[in-house]
Amino acid sequence: MLFLLRPALAAAIGLAVGADTRTVCRNGTGTDHGDFYTFWHDTGSGCMQLRPGGGYGVEWRLGERGNLVAGKGWAKGSARRVIRYRARAFDPGTNGYLTLYGWSTGPLIEYYVVDNWGGFTPPGPDATTLGTVESDGGTYRIYRTQRVNQPSIAGTATFHQYWSVRTSRRPLGQDAVITFANHVAAWRRAGLHLGTLGYQVLATEGFGSNGRSDITVSER
């Protein structure tokens, strides 16, 4: 279900509402201008502006422990998808990611291909590096982490996360490409196997921070 943003609330968080835009502030997935979108957050405040042509914007104020994930993409993921995007703005504050993001089932996996981040470099100092992969003009480090009794597309569960994290942040305001097959192949070589892919989005994620993004995403 899509919830329209009242003008006063839009102004309070800095989102402009135009004739071709709609804004969600409650958790859910759906279709907007032919694009799949997802929006989720737990505590704090945040809203997502939906625009035509694969565009979206996000503003969030999460306090110390809040988490937000919002993005546009596809209801069904593909290991062969080549994603094109442009980040006109990405200001994640102390902790946030600009990432290709999705899930698989059988096994239940949450995965990330991270192109930009804030003050905290994911997935953190305790993660073990499982190798690297060269893709789309950059080098990515590969990691696996585990989440215990956390929210997932299958409800509260324990699951692994697969990560490819670029060694340098992508520049803003330029066309960028993520060839997902390169990461899937590198993960497989490292013993990290995906199952049946669920939704797949170019996502903005924030943790315990205040931030904003302005993104356009498409399939190459």
Secondary structure as UniProt FT lines:
FT   HELIX           7..13
FT   TURN            19..20
FT   STRAND          22..24
FT   STRAND          28..32
FT   TURN            33..34
FT   STRAND          35..41
FT   STRAND          45..51
FT   TURN            52..54
FT   STRAND          55..61
FT   TURN            63..65
FT   STRAND          67..74
FT   TURN            79..80
FT   STRAND          82..91
FT   TURN            93..94
FT   STRAND          96..105
FT   TURN            106..108
FT   STRAND          109..117
FT   TURN            122..123
FT   TURN            125..126
FT   STRAND          128..135
FT   TURN            136..137
FT   STRAND          138..150
FT   TURN            153..154
FT   STRAND          157..166
FT   TURN            172..173
FT   STRAND          175..179
FT   HELIX           180..189
FT   TURN            190..191
FT   STRAND          196..207
FT   STRAND          210..219
//
